[in-house]
């Protein structure tokens, strides 16, 4: 019997696009939270849904561990959970009901539970951890087990949402808990809870190498108005370079990782931190190829040089658009003029430059689309990720388009690419654009006869796509002023 069974609910089998990509990662958020509980004397176990063949395996975990408490804990560091996909929400609610039937107290944590606690409380969850859950979960457990010094009443546990059992019903919240600013107070993730072999087999079969995930920070201080931040808000906290390098060395030697994905919202805001990190990685012989996410304005020559020395071989840049009008409307704070020089500096350092692109922002026109397509053709990124604007609660964008939101408020899976408000164009238009842009990128750097034929075919498909542009416009698109 364990005190707490951490359970995730993102089953790869429920998301066809992710099956095809086959880039599964263990759940970092639960590993940090589990390590924190264990450091305070609680026993923990992990049910990792990612590579499970059948949701019935959760019932097996309940029977095997007989937990007092089940923590349905999203990996808040993984972008798939930040999207709040419906298949993950539904699986979490099914797991919560099963845990309640086994007599466990059920807790839920993550972006979607924070935004929509009623959904989870109605599914049988007893307590929702709002925002960063590590301290809240520990304090809740201390209360429930009656430890000395613990809050004696539940309302004194900060950061909770729970059912209001009074005559008015609904949800009530305890006092808000602010995120931890000194995150090195948390222990290193409980990597011993993970069975690496299924991940190794999946990665090696699909890609020929084994990748694991880490984080160096929590949160993001920038103000992109479409980016939801239900966990950390505008707070931003950084781990010491030595602690990150130490964990990296462990994954390299003990888990035989061959690649690292740094899942930070933003990696390396301070170039001096990146330099210190490169020094620590070298000192520990921890160097592994890694990829991370950043911004155009953070990719200075000093930062790029240090990244290359630390092992970085791929940077994903939040480019979003080739139109400065759209960048400014997003409150992005970057310049399209800087894309070319940064892309060139990364190439000179031997680092792949990959672009995140976002379409469908209010006010987007055919001219904005053309500028973005031309930007991709001109700067030739090594890879791209294409999405459409996704309104999430708590953002300026959400407030702007709220009146035009349809009944559907979340994507079913990560491939859906549905516009959930009155965007500039209809969803199929953007899905075709995604495919055309990926074909464009796949032709970069190739010049054989077969490629020339493919390029000619692509040009014809671009022309046909543009010809359909007038008929694919929304009847009454939301404008930048919400009108």
C-alpha positions in Angstrom: 0.0 0.0 0.0 1.3 3.5 -0.9 0.3 6.9 0.3 -0.1 8.4 -3.1 -0.4 7.0 -6.6 0.4 9.6 -9.3 -1.6 8.9 -12.4 -1.4 10.5 -15.8 -4.1 10.2 -18.5 -2.4 11.1 -21.8 -2.7 7.7 -23.6 -0.7 7.9 -26.8 -3.1 5.4 -28.3 -5.8 8.0 -28.2 -4.0 10.5 -30.4 -3.2 9.4 -34.0 -0.9 12.3 -34.8 1.3 11.5 -31.8 1.3 7.8 -32.7 2.7 8.8 -36.1 5.3 11.1 -34.5 6.2 8.6 -31.9 8.0 11.0 -29.6 6.7 9.8 -26.1 8.2 11.3 -22.9 7.8 10.4 -19.2 5.7 12.8 -17.1 8.1 15.3 -15.5 5.5 17.1 -13.5 4.4 14.1 -11.5 8.1 13.1 -11.1 8.9 16.4 -9.4 5.8 16.3 -7.2 6.5 12.6 -6.2 10.1 13.4 -5.2 8.8 16.3 -3.0 6.4 14.0 -1.2 8.9 11.3 -0.7 11.4 13.8 0.7 8.8 14.5 3.4 8.2 10.8 4.3 5.3 9.8 2.1 5.4 6.6 -0.1 4.6 7.1 -3.8 4.1 5.2 -7.0 3.5 6.2 -10.6 0.9 5.1 -13.2 2.3 6.4 -16.5 -0.4 6.2 -19.1 1.7 7.3 -22.1 2.5 3.9 -23.6 -0.2 1.8 -22.0 -2.2 -0.4 -24.4 -5.4 -0.3 -22.4 -6.9 2.0 -19.9 -7.8 -1.1 -17.8 -4.1 -1.1 -16.8 -5.0 1.7 -14.4 -7.3 -0.6 -12.5 -4.4 -3.0 -12.2 -2.3 -0.2 -10.7 -5.0 0.6 -8.2 -5.2 -3.1 -7.2 -1.4 -3.4 -7.0 -0.6 -0.2 -5.0 -3.9 0.2 -3.0 -3.2 3.9 -2.6 -4.8 6.1 0.0 -4.7 9.0 -2.4 -4.7 9.1 -6.2 -3.3 12.2 -7.7 -4.5 12.6 -11.3 -1.5 14.8 -12.2 -0.9 16.2 -15.6 2.6 16.8 -16.8 2.3 20.6 -16.8 5.7 20.8 -18.6 4.5 19.0 -21.8 2.8 21.1 -24.5 0.3 18.3 -25.1 -1.2 18.8 -21.7 -1.2 22.6 -22.0 -3.5 22.1 -25.0 -6.1 20.5 -22.7 -7.1 17.9 -25.3 -10.5 16.3 -24.8 -9.3 12.7 -24.9 -7.0 13.4 -22.0 -9.7 15.2 -20.0 -12.1 12.3 -20.6 -9.5 9.7 -19.6 -8.7 11.6 -16.4 -12.3 11.7 -15.4 -12.7 8.0 -16.0 -9.6 7.3 -13.9 -11.0 9.6 -11.2 -14.2 7.7 -11.0 -12.4 4.3 -10.9 -10.2 5.6 -8.0 -13.2 6.7 -6.1 -14.9 3.3 -6.5 -11.8 1.8 -4.9 -12.1 4.1 -1.9 -9.2 6.4 -2.6 -9.3 10.2 -2.1 -8.8 11.7 -5.5 -6.8 14.9 -6.4 -6.5 16.5 -9.8 -3.7 18.9 -10.9 -2.8 20.6 -14.1 -3.8 23.4 -16.6 -7.2 22.1 -17.4 -8.2 21.2 -13.8 -7.0 24.7 -12.8 -9.1 26.4 -15.5 -12.2 24.0 -15.3 -12.3 22.5 -11.8 -16.0 21.9 -11.9 -15.5 19.3 -14.7 -13.2 17.3 -12.5 -15.1 17.7 -9.2 -18.2 16.5 -10.9 -16.3 13.4 -12.1 -15.5 12.4 -8.5 -12.3 14.4 -7.8 -12.2 15.6 -4.1 -9.7 18.3 -4.5 -8.3 20.3 -7.4 -4.8 21.7 -7.0 -4.9 25.2 -8.7 -1.7 26.4 -10.2 1.7 24.9 -9.2 0.8 21.8 -7.2 4.0 20.6 -5.4 3.6 22.5 -2.2 -0.2 22.4 -2.2 -0.3 18.6 -2.5 2.2 18.2 0.4 0.2 20.6 2.6 -3.0 18.8 1.7 -1.6 15.4 2.6 -0.3 16.7 5.9 -3.8 18.0 6.6 -5.5 14.7 5.6 -3.1 12.6 7.7 -3.1 14.9 10.7 0.6 15.6 10.8 1.9 17.9 13.5 1.9 21.5 12.3 -0.5 20.8 9.4 -3.5 23.0 8.7 -6.3 21.8 10.9 -9.1 22.9 8.5 -9.1 22.4 4.8 -9.7 26.1 4.0 -6.3 26.8 5.4 -4.7 24.8 2.6 -3.9 27.4 0.0 -4.3 26.6 -3.7 -7.4 24.3 -3.7 -10.7 24.2 -5.5 -13.4 21.9 -4.0 -17.1 21.4 -4.1 -19.2 23.8 -2.2 -21.6 21.6 -0.3 -23.7 24.6 0.9 -27.2 25.4 -0.4 -25.7 27.5 -3.3 -23.6 24.6 -4.5 -20.9 25.2 -7.1 -17.1 25.4 -6.5 -15.2 27.2 -3.8 -11.6 28.1 -3.7 -9.1 28.5 -0.9 -6.6 31.3 -0.8 -4.4 31.4 -3.9 -0.9 29.9 -3.6 1.9 31.7 -5.4 4.5 29.7 -7.3 7.8 28.8 -5.7 10.4 31.3 -6.7 13.4 29.2 -5.6 12.7 25.9 -7.4 16.0 24.3 -6.3 14.2 23.8 -3.1 12.5 20.9 -4.8 14.3 17.6 -5.0 15.5 16.2 -8.3 12.7 14.4 -10.2 12.0 10.8 -9.0 13.3 9.2 -12.2 13.5 5.8 -10.4 9.7 5.6 -10.8 10.0 5.4 -14.6 10.6 2.3 -16.6 12.8 3.6 -19.4 12.7 0.4 -21.5 9.3 1.0 -23.3 10.4 4.5 -24.1 13.8 3.4 -25.3 12.2 0.8 -27.6 9.7 3.2 -29.0 12.3 5.9 -29.7 14.9 3.6 -31.1 12.4 1.8 -33.4 11.0 5.1 -34.7 14.1 7.4 -34.7 17.2 5.4 -34.1 18.0 7.1 -30.8 16.6 7.4 -27.2 15.4 10.8 -26.0 14.4 11.9 -22.5 13.0 15.1 -21.2 14.1 17.7 -18.6 13.4 21.3 -17.6 15.6 24.1 -16.5 12.9 26.6 -15.6 9.3 27.0 -14.6 7.1 29.6 -16.3 7.6 32.4 -18.8 7.8 36.2 -18.2 6.8 37.3 -21.7 3.3 38.6 -22.5 2.1 36.9 -25.7 -1.6 37.5 -25.4 -2.7 34.1 -26.7 -0.5 32.1 -24.3 -2.4 30.7 -21.3 -0.5 30.5 -18.0 -2.8 28.9 -15.5 0.1 27.2 -13.6 2.7 29.9 -13.1 1.2 33.1 -14.4 4.0 35.6 -15.2 6.3 34.0 -12.6 9.6 32.7 -13.9 12.0 30.6 -11.9 15.4 29.0 -12.9 17.2 26.0 -11.7 20.9 26.3 -10.9 23.1 25.2 -13.9 24.9 22.7 -11.7 21.7 20.9 -10.8 20.5 20.7 -14.4 23.9 19.4 -15.5 23.9 16.9 -12.7 20.5 15.5 -13.7 21.6 15.4 -17.4 24.7 13.4 -16.4 22.4 10.9 -14.6 20.1 10.4 -17.5 23.2 9.9 -19.8 24.9 7.3 -17.6 22.1 5.6 -15.7 19.3 5.7 -18.3 21.6 5.7 -21.3 19.8 8.7 -22.9 21.2 9.7 -26.2 19.3 13.0 -26.6 17.4 15.5 -24.3 14.3 17.6 -24.9 14.3 20.6 -22.6 10.6 21.2 -22.2 10.8 24.7 -20.8 8.4 27.3 -22.1 11.5 29.4 -22.7 15.1 28.1 -22.4 18.0 30.4 -21.4 16.6 33.9 -21.0 19.9 35.0 -19.6 22.9 34.2 -21.9 25.2 34.1 -18.8 23.1 31.2 -17.4 23.6 29.4 -20.7 27.4 30.0 -20.5 27.5 28.6 -17.0 25.3 25.7 -18.0 27.8 24.8 -20.8 30.6 25.0 -18.3 28.8 22.6 -15.9 27.9 20.2 -18.7 31.6 20.0 -19.8 32.8 19.6 -16.2 30.5 16.6 -15.7 31.0 15.0 -19.1 27.2 15.3 -19.4 27.0 16.6 -22.9 24.2 15.2 -25.0 22.5 16.5 -28.2 19.4 18.5 -27.1 16.6 20.5 -28.4 14.7 23.4 -26.7 12.4 26.3 -27.3 13.3 30.0 -27.4 12.6 33.3 -29.0 14.2 35.2 -31.8 15.3 38.1 -29.5 17.1 35.7 -27.1 19.3 34.1 -29.8 22.3 36.4 -29.4 25.7 35.2 -30.8 26.9 34.7 -27.3 23.9 32.5 -26.4 24.2 30.5 -29.6 27.9 29.9 -29.1 27.2 28.6 -25.5 24.3 26.5 -26.7 26.4 24.8 -29.3 29.1 24.1 -26.7 26.5 22.6 -24.3 25.3 20.2 -27.0 22.3 21.9 -28.5 21.5 20.7 -32.0 18.0 22.0 -32.5 16.2 25.2 -31.5 12.5 25.7 -31.9 11.7 29.4 -32.3 8.3 31.0 -31.7 8.4 32.8 -35.0 4.5 32.7 -35.3 4.2 34.9 -38.4 6.0 36.6 -41.2 3.7 39.6 -40.8 4.9 42.3 -38.3 1.3 43.4 -38.0 0.3 40.0 -36.6 3.4 39.8 -34.4 2.5 43.2 -32.9 -1.2 42.2 -32.4 0.0 39.1 -30.5 2.1 41.3 -28.1 5.0 39.1 -29.1 7.6 41.8 -28.8 9.9 40.4 -31.6 10.8 41.7 -35.0 10.4 39.8 -38.3 13.6 41.5 -39.5 15.6 39.5 -37.0 14.5 36.1 -38.3 17.0 35.9 -41.1 20.1 36.8 -39.1 19.2 34.4 -36.2 18.5 31.6 -38.6 21.9 32.2 -40.3 23.8 32.3 -36.9 22.2 29.0 -35.8 23.2 27.4 -39.1 26.8 28.6 -38.7 26.9 27.0 -35.2 25.6 23.7 -36.6 22.2 24.1 -34.9 18.9 23.2 -36.6 16.6 26.2 -36.7 12.9 25.2 -36.5 9.9 27.6 -36.6 6.6 27.5 -34.7 4.0 29.1 -36.9 0.5 30.2 -35.9 -2.3 31.1 -38.3 -5.9 32.3 -37.7 -5.1 35.2 -35.4 -7.9 37.9 -35.4 -7.3 40.4 -38.2 -5.2 38.1 -40.3 -5.5 38.8 -44.1 -4.4 37.1 -47.3 -1.4 39.5 -47.3 -0.4 38.3 -43.8 -0.6 34.7 -45.0 1.5 35.5 -48.0 4.2 37.2 -45.9 4.4 34.1 -43.7 4.6 31.7 -46.6 7.3 33.9 -48.2 9.2 34.0 -44.9 9.3 30.2 -44.8 10.5 30.0 -48.4 13.1 32.7 -47.8 14.6 31.5 -44.6 14.2 27.8 -45.1 13.7 26.5 -41.6 14.9 22.9 -40.9 11.4 22.0 -39.6 8.2 23.7 -38.7 5.3 23.3 -36.4 2.0 24.7 -37.7 -1.0 25.5 -35.5 -4.1 27.8 -35.6 -4.9 30.3 -32.9 -6.3 28.4 -29.9 -8.3 30.5 -27.4 -7.6 29.4 -23.8 -9.2 30.8 -20.7 -7.3 33.5 -18.9 -5.8 35.1 -22.0 -6.4 38.4 -23.7 -7.1 36.5 -26.9 -9.9 34.5 -25.2 -11.6 37.7 -23.9 -11.3 39.1 -27.4 -13.1 36.2 -29.2 -15.3 35.0 -26.3 -18.5 36.0 -27.9 -17.7 34.2 -31.1 -16.6 30.9 -29.4 -18.5 27.8 -30.5 -19.8 25.2 -28.2 -16.7 23.2 -28.9 -14.0 24.7 -26.6 -11.1 22.1 -26.9 -9.6 20.1 -29.6 -10.3 16.4 -29.5 -6.8 15.4 -30.4 -3.6 17.2 -31.4 -4.2 16.9 -35.2 -7.6 18.6 -35.2 -6.4 22.1 -36.1 -9.9 23.5 -35.7 -10.7 27.2 -35.5 -12.9 27.4 -32.4 -14.2 31.0 -33.0 -14.9 33.1 -36.1 -11.4 33.1 -37.4 -10.4 34.8 -40.7 -10.7 31.5 -42.6 -12.4 28.1 -42.2 -10.6 25.2 -40.6 -10.0 23.1 -43.8 -8.2 26.1 -45.4 -5.6 26.0 -42.6 -5.3 22.2 -42.7 -4.4 22.4 -46.4 -1.9 25.2 -45.6 -0.2 23.1 -43.0 0.3 20.3 -45.5 1.6 22.7 -48.2 4.1 24.3 -45.8 5.4 20.9 -44.6 5.9 19.9 -48.2 7.8 23.2 -48.8 10.1 22.5 -45.9 10.7 18.9 -46.9 12.0 20.1 -50.3 14.6 22.4 -48.8 18.2 21.6 -49.7 17.3 19.1 -52.4 17.9 19.5 -56.1 17.6 16.1 -57.8 15.2 15.7 -60.7 12.6 14.0 -58.5 12.7 17.1 -56.2 12.3 19.5 -59.1 9.2 17.6 -60.3 7.8 17.6 -56.7 8.5 21.4 -56.5 6.6 22.0 -59.7 3.7 20.0 -58.4 3.8 21.9 -55.2 3.7 25.2 -57.0 0.6 24.1 -58.8 -1.0 23.1 -55.5 -0.1 26.5 -54.0 -1.8 28.2 -56.9 -4.9 26.1 -56.5 -5.0 26.8 -52.7 -4.7 30.5 -53.3 -7.5 30.4 -55.8 -9.8 29.0 -53.1 -8.9 31.8 -50.7 -11.9 34.0 -51.3 -14.4 31.2 -50.8 -12.7 30.0 -47.6 -13.1 33.2 -45.7 -15.3 33.2 -42.6 -18.6 35.1 -43.1 -18.0 37.3 -40.0 -14.5 37.0 -38.7 -13.5 38.5 -35.4 -11.4 41.6 -35.8 -8.5 42.8 -33.7 -10.8 45.1 -31.7 -13.3 42.3 -31.1 -15.9 43.8 -33.3 
